């Protein structure tokens, strides 16, 4: 049952100069500061509300709302005020702000604590520094297959770009294979027809002095997968006995793996131990929101407990030396679990997102939320602003490269390297080498 909203604070505000920072639920949820007259970004359809925002949570018209964090700069010279979840890794209240006759009325549906500071970014940074793990490990530099090849990547594409890294003298530490190598979501150890040997390509990457990385969406299951067909008891169910709905993507509805089921947990452990034994030591785990969806699980635990235990299962399987990057992850419940975290929606070769929904791929939403979450970098984890795309076909590539560089976070290239012109090669080399960072 949802908890009622109760009063937290009443704060006089300057209606012209006041600013409100909303913290979104997960990596792709819009997060950033707004003027009081702005319309905050909201989901434009029900599917994106599930996949990219906080499922089941709505915001009244005219209200601001942060998931576990909301900051207010009153705009009148008085201190900035931040309201934050009292236990952010286990309970994330919605914090709501409505302005009535020059007064901001703040309410929350769970316990919060208050912080003050000089400006929005600094008070958020102070909160993170007091809470987060000290000194996250520096990120390696990465080449990722996604933004050039998407799900059509082949083993030959990886080999071509491996050779190009040497030819172009690019300082790439990790070569990360993204979505497309597997036969289906959930069937992670069964190859698609585009790959011949997962272990063989890892060996080829390592033979060139680089590290092998790989993508998974560990909590998502394709209903047509062998896993779903053979082990429906491994899937999270809703209160009516049907399967918990994790939204729609890749052309079909999605299910959720129940990692509290001992056999499902053993399967997922085997997947990651196998990948690690094959030579992969950089893991991008994606669409993690699914692990925190409400539902009926084998063990009677709340969704956030199930989520954190699922991530710990993965970490134990890959070992402490492997690098773990989260994406599509509930932000506050992920504190202390990751080396790096995607802090924005996906970028894209274009600026504007579909339907102007700022949870969707595009450079504009990636910049908006990436800037809004800059305070997390180096305090909670290494920020991943998403990949550099420097090929000529990318819209406003200079502006996007400048954004990625300014974050000082994880640096990853995602072009077919032989498609780069002189500017693209020089920019990719500079960002990967860390010049100016």
ABEGO torsion letter per residue (X at the ends): XBBBBBBABBBBBBAAABBBBBBBABAABBBEBBBAABBBBBBABAAAAAAABBBGBBBBBGBBBBBGBBBBBAGAGBBBBBBBBABAAABBBBBBBBBBGGBBBBBBABBBBBBBBABAAAAAAAAAAAABBBGBBBBBBBBBAAAAAEAABBAAAAAAAAAAAAAAGBBBABBBBBBGABABBGBAABBBAABABAAAAAAAAAAAGBBBBBBBBAABBBAABAAAAABAAABBBBAAGBBBBAEBBGGBBBBBBBAABAAAAAAAAAAAAAAAAAGBABBBBBGAAAAABBEBBABBBBAAAAAAAAAAAAAAAAEAABBBBBBGBBAAAABGABABBBABBBBBABABBBGGBAABBEAAAAAAAAAAAAAABGAABBBBAEBBBABAABBGAAAAAAAAAAAGBBBBBBBBAAABBAAAAAAAAAAAAGBGX
